[in-house]
Amino acid sequence: MDNIHDDHRVFEVKYIATELASDVVISVEDVKFYLHKLESMVSFSFPTNAQ
């Protein structure tokens, strides 16, 4: 486990080695987000504020 410091916060970097290298877990405080890479690429479009 590593620690990343900036001026006001300390972040812990945690990772585990698995056979599923494409899986990612993002922790924000006490909430975990589990992300999975899809085999077939899906196209996403993000709305913009430009009018």
Buried (B, 14 or more C-beta within 10 A) or exposed (E): EEEEEEEEEEEEEEEEEEEEEEEEEEEEEEEEEEEEEEEEEEEEEEEEEEE
